[in-house]
Amino acid sequence: MRNFETIWNELEPWLAGLEARRKAAVKRLVRGSVIGGIAALIIFIVAFAVDLPFPVAVFGAVITGFGLAAVAGAPLHALRTEVKYGLNERLAEAFSLRYAPQPASPARFESFRSHGLIPNSDKRSFEDHFSGEAHGAAFELYEAELKQRRRSKKRTYYVTVFRGVLIRIAFPRTIEGVTLITRDQGIFNALDGLMRSANGRRLERIGLVDPAFERIFQVYGTDQVMARYLMTPTFMERVLALETALKGKNVRAVFDEGLAEGFGKGELLLAAETGNLFEPGSLFQPLNVRERVQAIYRDFELIEEIIALVLAPDEQPEWMG
């Protein structure tokens, strides 16, 4: 990883070179929005004057106004995409990562869902895929936004139920069966435990010795010995540290032997509700401002911290290899 000053010195000239385009695109959007507003008002007045139904007049005005504004805003939208992809590609390279605007295939998405790490959804979108290696293990991370359909008496609408990162790690230690790390459900823990299963096998609650960990998490597994082997005191400390690093964004995870398929001895899937990361910020402000790049740089530092916390070398019993 290169330090921020080195990266900033490389990126600042590129961003400064885009300033003229940004200013022109903003001016076009503002001008187009004003013209769109005036055109919408004219459409509404004319429609009202010729005695068209009020809903028709409103619809025509709205379509006209927003249509002209959208056309005017196209260059600014294109520039925003260019800046976002350019920043993410350059920063990913600085952190020894590979970047793609979208995952070719959202890794293990159905496994995240079937293990209860993410909720069911009616609409889903994915972006910002990163991959690399750390401590000898391959990993990949991508962002997901999941929405559920809701209905009222008058309309159907969608509510965001998850916005965050999904991480797949080829765990370097042997994994057998399934070990699930989920959120503590308080008085509903007993009921939650009865409903837990994986691949037709019942998941049993794993009792651990860390009270700080068990105040936040519950652990279930198909194998008590394997679960305790994986959930070492050091690993539990790291998960708690991760919870702190993400500011309590509902971290949950699962170890699964059945996901390897050449990716490693087994896999760790981790979900966290981080919000929308890796964004360039408002294009109504100058591009060549340190704070803009620092904000995304901190997102990349967060990736590095997550992977380091999970994959940092740890002592393990020789017999587990």
C-alpha positions in Angstrom: 0.0 0.0 0.0 1.3 3.4 -0.9 0.8 6.3 1.4 -1.8 8.9 0.8 0.6 11.8 -0.1 2.1 9.8 -3.0 -1.3 8.8 -4.3 -2.6 12.4 -4.0 0.3 13.8 -5.9 -0.4 11.4 -8.7 -4.2 12.0 -8.8 -4.3 15.8 -8.3 -3.1 16.7 -11.9 -5.6 14.2 -13.5 -8.5 15.7 -11.4 -7.4 19.2 -12.1 -7.4 18.4 -15.8 -11.2 17.5 -15.6 -12.2 20.7 -13.9 -13.1 22.5 -17.2 -15.4 19.6 -18.2 -17.0 19.6 -14.7 -17.8 23.3 -14.7 -19.3 23.1 -18.2 -21.4 20.1 -17.3 -22.7 21.8 -14.1 -23.5 25.0 -16.1 -25.4 22.9 -18.7 -27.4 21.1 -16.0 -28.4 24.3 -14.2 -29.3 25.9 -17.5 -31.3 22.9 -18.6 -33.1 22.6 -15.3 -34.2 26.2 -15.6 -35.4 25.7 -19.2 -37.1 22.5 -18.1 -38.9 24.3 -15.3 -40.1 27.1 -17.6 -41.2 24.6 -20.3 -43.1 22.6 -17.7 -44.9 25.7 -16.5 -45.8 26.6 -20.0 -47.1 23.1 -20.7 -49.2 23.2 -17.6 -50.7 26.6 -18.4 -51.6 25.6 -22.0 -53.1 22.3 -20.9 -55.1 24.1 -18.3 -56.2 26.7 -20.8 -57.5 24.2 -23.3 -59.4 22.4 -20.5 -57.4 19.2 -20.3 -57.9 17.1 -17.2 -55.7 18.3 -14.3 -53.8 15.0 -14.0 -53.0 15.1 -17.7 -51.7 18.7 -17.3 -49.5 17.8 -14.3 -48.2 14.6 -16.0 -47.2 16.5 -19.2 -45.5 19.3 -17.2 -43.6 16.8 -15.0 -42.4 14.7 -18.0 -41.3 17.8 -19.9 -39.4 19.3 -17.0 -37.7 16.2 -15.8 -37.0 15.1 -19.4 -35.2 18.3 -20.3 -33.3 18.2 -17.0 -32.2 14.6 -17.6 -30.8 15.4 -21.1 -29.0 18.5 -19.7 -27.5 16.4 -16.9 -26.2 13.6 -19.1 -22.6 15.0 -19.4 -22.4 15.5 -15.6 -23.6 11.9 -15.0 -21.0 10.6 -17.5 -18.2 12.6 -15.9 -19.2 11.3 -12.4 -18.9 7.7 -13.7 -15.5 8.5 -15.3 -14.2 10.0 -12.1 -15.6 7.2 -9.9 -14.1 4.4 -12.0 -10.8 6.3 -12.4 -10.4 6.9 -8.7 -11.3 3.3 -7.8 -9.0 1.8 -10.4 -6.1 3.9 -9.3 -6.6 3.4 -5.6 -7.2 -0.3 -6.0 -3.9 -0.6 -7.8 -2.2 1.3 -4.9 -3.7 -1.2 -2.5 -2.6 -4.2 -4.7 -6.3 -4.9 -5.6 -8.1 -5.6 -8.8 -11.2 -3.5 -9.5 -14.3 -3.9 -11.7 -17.3 -1.6 -11.7 -19.6 -4.6 -11.3 -18.9 -8.3 -10.3 -19.1 -10.6 -13.3 -21.0 -12.9 -11.1 -22.0 -11.9 -7.5 -19.9 -14.5 -5.6 -21.9 -16.9 -3.4 -24.9 -14.5 -3.3 -27.3 -17.4 -2.8 -25.2 -18.8 0.0 -25.2 -15.4 1.7 -29.0 -15.5 1.5 -29.5 -19.2 2.4 -27.4 -18.8 5.6 -29.4 -15.8 6.6 -26.6 -13.3 6.3 -28.7 -11.1 4.1 -32.5 -10.8 3.8 -34.6 -12.0 0.9 -35.2 -9.4 -1.8 -37.3 -8.6 -4.8 -34.8 -6.2 -6.4 -31.0 -6.4 -6.2 -28.1 -4.5 -7.6 -24.3 -5.0 -7.4 -21.3 -2.8 -8.0 -17.7 -2.1 -7.1 -16.0 -5.5 -7.1 -12.5 -5.8 -5.6 -10.3 -8.9 -5.5 -6.8 -9.7 -4.3 -4.8 -11.8 -1.9 -3.7 -11.3 1.7 -1.7 -13.6 4.0 -1.7 -16.2 1.2 -5.5 -16.3 0.8 -7.6 -15.1 -2.1 -10.6 -12.8 -1.3 -13.2 -10.7 -3.1 -15.5 -8.0 -2.0 -18.5 -6.3 -3.7 -21.3 -4.0 -2.8 -25.0 -5.0 -2.8 -28.2 -3.1 -2.5 -31.3 -5.2 -1.7 -34.9 -4.1 -1.8 -38.1 -5.7 -0.7 -41.5 -5.0 -2.4 -44.1 -3.5 -0.1 -47.8 -2.9 -0.8 -50.3 -0.4 0.6 -53.9 0.1 -0.3 -52.9 2.6 -3.0 -49.5 1.7 -4.3 -46.6 -0.7 -4.5 -43.2 0.5 -3.4 -39.7 -0.8 -2.6 -37.8 -0.5 0.7 -34.0 -1.0 1.0 -33.3 -3.8 3.4 -29.6 -4.1 2.9 -26.9 -1.8 1.6 -23.3 -2.8 2.3 -20.5 -5.2 1.4 -20.4 -8.9 0.8 -17.0 -10.5 1.3 -15.7 -14.0 0.2 -12.5 -15.2 1.7 -10.6 -18.4 1.0 -10.0 -19.2 4.6 -6.4 -20.6 5.1 -7.4 -23.0 7.9 -9.2 -26.3 7.5 -13.0 -26.0 7.6 -15.4 -28.9 8.1 -19.1 -28.4 8.2 -20.8 -25.1 8.8 -20.1 -22.5 11.6 -22.5 -19.5 11.5 -21.9 -16.2 13.3 -25.1 -14.3 13.6 -26.5 -11.4 15.7 -27.7 -12.0 19.2 -31.5 -12.1 19.2 -32.0 -11.6 23.0 -35.1 -13.4 24.2 -35.6 -14.9 20.7 -32.3 -16.8 20.7 -34.0 -20.1 21.6 -36.5 -19.8 18.7 -33.8 -18.6 16.4 -31.7 -21.7 17.2 -34.6 -24.1 16.4 -34.8 -22.7 12.9 -31.1 -22.9 12.0 -30.0 -25.6 9.6 -27.5 -26.0 6.7 -27.7 -28.4 3.8 -30.3 -30.5 5.7 -28.1 -30.6 8.9 -29.2 -29.1 12.1 -27.0 -26.2 13.5 -26.5 -26.4 17.2 -25.8 -23.4 19.4 -22.1 -23.2 20.3 -21.4 -22.0 23.8 -18.3 -19.7 24.0 -16.3 -18.3 26.9 -16.2 -14.6 25.8 -19.1 -12.7 27.4 -18.3 -9.5 25.3 -18.6 -11.5 22.1 -21.8 -13.3 23.2 -23.5 -10.0 24.0 -23.4 -9.2 20.3 -23.2 -12.5 18.5 -24.6 -16.0 18.6 -22.7 -18.9 17.0 -24.2 -22.1 15.6 -22.5 -25.0 14.0 -22.8 -28.6 12.7 -19.7 -29.6 14.6 -18.9 -28.4 18.1 -15.2 -29.3 18.0 -14.7 -27.6 14.6 -16.7 -24.5 15.6 -14.5 -24.0 18.7 -11.4 -24.6 16.7 -12.4 -21.8 14.4 -13.8 -19.5 17.1 -10.5 -19.0 18.9 -10.2 -16.2 21.5 -8.0 -14.3 19.0 -10.6 -14.6 16.2 -13.4 -13.4 18.5 -11.3 -10.4 19.4 -10.8 -9.7 15.8 -14.6 -9.9 15.0 -15.3 -7.5 17.9 -12.6 -5.2 16.5 -14.2 -5.4 13.1 -17.5 -4.5 14.6 -15.9 -1.4 16.1 -14.1 -0.5 12.8 -17.4 -0.7 10.9 -19.2 1.3 13.7 -21.5 -1.6 14.6 -22.8 -2.2 11.1 -24.4 -5.6 11.8 -21.4 -7.8 10.9 -22.3 -11.5 10.5 -20.4 -14.4 8.9 -20.3 -18.1 8.1 -17.5 -20.7 7.7 -18.5 -23.3 5.1 -16.6 -26.3 3.9 -18.9 -26.8 0.9 -17.9 -23.6 -0.9 -14.3 -24.3 -1.7 -14.4 -25.6 -5.3 -10.7 -24.9 -5.8 -10.9 -21.5 -3.9 -9.2 -22.8 -0.8 -9.7 -25.3 2.1 -13.0 -23.7 2.8 -14.5 -20.2 2.8 -15.6 -17.5 5.1 -18.5 -15.3 3.9 -18.9 -12.0 5.7 -21.7 -9.4 5.3 -21.7 -5.9 6.8 -24.1 -3.0 6.4 -21.6 -0.3 5.5 -23.8 2.0 3.4 -22.6 3.1 -0.1 -18.8 3.2 -0.3 -16.3 4.1 -3.0 -18.3 7.1 -4.3 -16.6 10.3 -5.6 -18.8 12.8 -3.8 -20.6 15.8 -5.3 -19.5 17.1 -8.7 -20.9 20.5 -7.7 -17.6 21.0 -5.9 -14.1 21.1 -7.4 -12.6 17.7 -8.3 -9.0 18.4 -7.2 -9.7 18.6 -3.5 -7.8 16.4 -1.0 -10.9 15.6 1.1 -12.6 14.0 -1.9 -9.8 11.5 -2.5 -9.2 11.0 1.2 -12.8 9.8 1.7 -12.4 7.0 -0.9 -8.9 6.3 0.4 -10.4 5.6 3.9 -12.9 3.2 2.3 -9.9 1.2 0.9 -8.2 1.3 4.3 -11.4 -0.2 5.7 -11.1 -3.1 3.2 -7.5 -3.7 4.2 -8.5 -3.6 7.9 -11.3 -6.1 7.4 -9.0 -8.5 5.6 -6.2 -8.1 8.0 -8.4 -8.6 11.0 -9.8 -11.8 9.6 -6.7 -13.3 7.9 -3.8 -12.2 10.2 -1.8 -15.3 11.1 -3.1 -17.1 14.2 -1.8 -20.1 16.2 -3.6 -23.3 15.5 -3.4 -26.8 16.9 -1.0 -28.9 14.8 -3.4 -31.7 14.4 -5.9 -29.5 12.5 -3.3 -28.4 9.9 
